[in-house]
Amino acid sequence: MSLINVKELIDSGAHFGTAASLWHPRMAPHLYGKRNGIHIVDIKATVKGLINAYYYAAKLAKANKVILFVGTKRQAKDVIRESARSVGMPFVVERWLGGTLTNFDTVRSSIRRLDGIETEQSRPDYIRESKKVQSRHMRERRRILRNLEGVRTMAKLPDALFVIDPKHEATAIREAQRLGIPVMGLVDSDTDPAQVNLAIPGNDDGIRAIQCVVKVIIDGIAKGRSDQVTATVPAAAPAPAKA
């Protein structure tokens, strides 16, 4: 079975770039041409990027590594949230908080605060607390969850990032680069592919295109975990020879 369904990619509009006037010159090798003032991404470049991303995600998953999924633009939020949850990976789909990676201890401190609030709220006698205290706890819990829900279980820095639209997620990428964390990204024709370590040229504005690309990453993670399980299952002992 093929890793990439090219027809599905084309049907999703993954090859449609942005307005030709907005293009980034470094994307030139990944572009097929122009149509009605819109750049067309070379689907072969998209497939090549997806295959590389698939095997990289599989390699990370096989080694029990963590990939942080990042997609805060409106078209990507639901896809990223649902896909990351399906494989138990952390995600950021609301505003990227500056310092999420470079000031990770503070992030963990906020998560510990969230845990403390929820522990308080679960106490049988919590109902006796004043309305003011309960209201403050609710507001604080809602704020922390909104910003950090997706990284709540991320006990350490991720081993890699996967982002939708590196230009939109510039702060996240700068933090990853500062810490030497590799980045995979879906890169449209208006974005510098050199911002990421592994670029997947393609439409980063269409929901269906994003779904197709993210599915390949998820399949790669599943493949890596499957290989891991296979490698840890001991081979059956040979049957004893008959006398």
C-alpha positions in Angstrom: 0.0 0.0 0.0 1.3 3.4 -1.0 2.3 5.8 1.8 0.9 8.8 0.0 -2.4 9.0 -1.9 -1.5 11.5 -4.7 -5.1 11.7 -6.0 -6.3 12.5 -2.5 -3.7 15.2 -2.2 -4.7 16.9 -5.4 -8.4 16.6 -4.6 -7.7 18.3 -1.3 -6.1 21.3 -3.1 -2.7 20.7 -1.5 -1.0 22.0 -4.6 -2.6 25.4 -4.5 -0.2 28.0 -3.2 -0.8 31.7 -2.4 -0.9 34.7 -4.7 2.2 34.8 -6.9 2.9 38.4 -5.8 3.4 37.1 -2.3 5.8 34.3 -3.0 9.0 33.6 -1.3 12.0 33.2 -3.7 13.4 30.2 -1.8 10.2 28.3 -2.6 11.1 28.5 -6.3 12.5 24.9 -6.5 9.2 23.6 -5.1 6.8 25.4 -7.5 5.4 24.0 -10.7 4.1 27.3 -12.2 1.3 29.9 -12.0 -2.4 29.8 -12.7 -4.7 32.8 -12.6 -2.1 34.7 -10.4 -1.8 31.8 -7.9 1.4 29.7 -7.6 1.0 26.0 -8.0 3.1 23.8 -5.8 4.9 20.9 -7.5 3.0 17.9 -6.1 6.2 15.8 -6.5 7.9 18.1 -3.9 4.9 17.7 -1.6 5.1 13.9 -1.9 8.8 13.9 -1.3 8.4 16.1 1.8 5.6 13.9 3.1 7.6 10.7 2.7 10.6 12.2 4.6 8.2 13.4 7.3 6.5 10.0 7.6 9.8 8.2 8.1 11.1 10.8 10.5 7.9 10.7 12.6 8.1 6.9 12.6 11.7 7.0 13.7 10.8 9.3 16.6 7.8 7.3 17.7 9.8 4.0 17.6 12.2 5.6 20.1 9.4 6.9 22.3 10.2 10.5 21.4 7.6 13.3 21.7 6.4 15.5 18.8 4.7 18.7 19.7 2.0 19.6 17.1 1.5 23.3 16.6 -1.3 24.9 14.6 -2.9 28.1 15.9 -4.4 29.4 12.7 -8.2 28.9 12.4 -8.0 26.3 9.6 -5.6 24.1 11.5 -6.9 24.2 15.1 -9.4 21.3 15.1 -7.3 19.1 12.8 -4.2 19.5 15.0 -6.1 19.0 18.3 -8.0 15.9 17.2 -5.0 14.3 15.4 -2.5 14.9 18.3 -5.0 13.6 20.8 -5.5 10.4 18.7 -1.8 9.5 19.1 -1.3 10.9 22.6 1.0 13.7 21.5 1.0 17.3 22.9 -0.4 20.2 20.9 -0.8 24.0 20.9 -3.8 25.3 19.1 -4.5 28.5 20.9 -2.1 31.5 21.1 1.5 30.4 21.4 2.7 31.6 24.8 6.2 33.1 24.6 8.5 30.9 26.6 6.5 27.7 26.1 9.8 26.0 25.3 12.5 28.4 26.4 10.9 29.0 29.8 9.5 25.5 30.2 9.9 25.5 34.0 7.4 28.3 34.3 4.9 26.4 32.0 5.2 23.4 34.3 4.6 25.6 37.3 1.4 26.9 35.8 0.3 23.3 35.1 1.1 22.4 38.7 -1.1 25.3 39.7 -3.9 23.9 37.6 -3.5 20.5 39.2 -3.7 22.2 42.6 -6.9 24.1 41.8 -8.6 20.9 40.5 -7.5 19.0 43.6 -9.1 21.8 45.7 -12.3 21.7 43.7 -12.6 18.0 44.1 -12.6 18.2 47.9 -16.0 17.3 49.5 -16.0 20.5 51.6 -15.0 22.8 48.7 -18.6 24.0 48.4 -18.0 25.8 51.7 -15.5 28.1 50.2 -16.6 31.6 49.5 -18.1 32.5 46.2 -15.2 34.9 45.6 -12.7 32.1 46.0 -14.6 29.7 43.8 -15.0 32.3 41.1 -11.3 33.1 41.1 -10.4 29.4 40.9 -12.8 28.9 37.9 -11.4 31.9 36.1 -7.8 30.8 36.7 -8.5 27.2 35.7 -10.2 28.3 32.5 -7.3 30.6 31.6 -4.6 28.0 32.2 -6.6 25.3 30.3 -7.2 27.5 27.4 -3.5 28.2 26.9 -1.9 25.0 28.2 -4.4 22.2 27.9 -2.5 20.6 25.0 0.9 20.5 26.8 -0.5 19.5 30.2 1.0 16.0 30.0 4.2 17.1 28.4 6.6 16.4 31.2 9.8 17.4 29.3 10.7 19.4 26.2 9.6 17.8 23.0 12.0 16.1 20.7 10.6 17.7 17.6 7.9 20.1 16.4 5.4 19.7 13.6 3.9 23.0 12.6 1.3 24.3 10.1 2.5 27.5 8.5 6.0 28.3 9.9 5.5 32.0 9.1 2.4 32.0 11.3 4.2 30.1 14.0 7.4 32.1 13.9 7.7 32.5 17.7 7.4 28.7 18.3 10.1 28.0 15.6 12.5 30.6 17.0 12.2 29.0 20.4 12.8 25.5 18.9 15.8 26.7 17.0 17.3 28.3 20.1 17.0 24.9 21.9 18.2 22.8 18.9 14.8 21.1 18.5 14.2 20.0 14.9 11.0 21.3 13.1 8.8 19.7 10.5 6.4 22.1 8.8 3.8 22.5 6.1 5.2 25.3 4.0 3.1 27.4 1.5 4.5 29.3 -1.4 4.7 32.6 0.6 7.0 31.1 3.3 10.8 30.6 3.6 11.3 26.8 3.7 14.6 27.3 5.4 12.8 28.2 8.6 12.2 24.4 9.2 14.5 21.4 9.1 12.0 19.3 7.1 9.7 21.2 4.8 6.5 19.8 3.3 5.6 22.2 0.4 1.9 22.7 0.1 -1.3 24.6 0.9 -1.4 25.6 4.5 -4.7 27.4 4.3 -7.1 24.6 3.2 -8.6 22.4 5.9 -8.7 19.3 3.6 -5.1 19.8 2.5 -4.0 20.2 6.2 -6.0 17.0 7.0 -4.2 15.0 4.3 -0.8 16.2 5.4 -1.4 15.6 9.1 -2.7 12.2 8.4 0.6 11.1 7.0 2.4 12.3 10.1 -0.1 10.4 12.3 0.4 7.3 10.1 4.1 7.6 10.6 3.8 7.7 14.4 1.5 4.6 14.2 4.1 2.9 12.1 6.9 3.7 14.5 4.9 2.4 17.5 4.0 -0.8 15.6 7.7 -1.4 14.8 8.5 -0.8 18.4 6.0 -3.4 19.6 7.2 -5.9 17.0 10.8 -5.5 18.0 10.1 -6.1 21.7 8.0 -9.3 21.2 10.5 -12.3 21.5 10.5 -14.8 18.8 8.8 -18.1 19.6 11.1 -20.8 20.9 11.7 -23.6 18.4 9.9 -26.8 19.1 12.0 -29.5 20.7 13.3 -32.1 18.3 11.6 -35.5 18.4 13.6 -38.4 19.7 
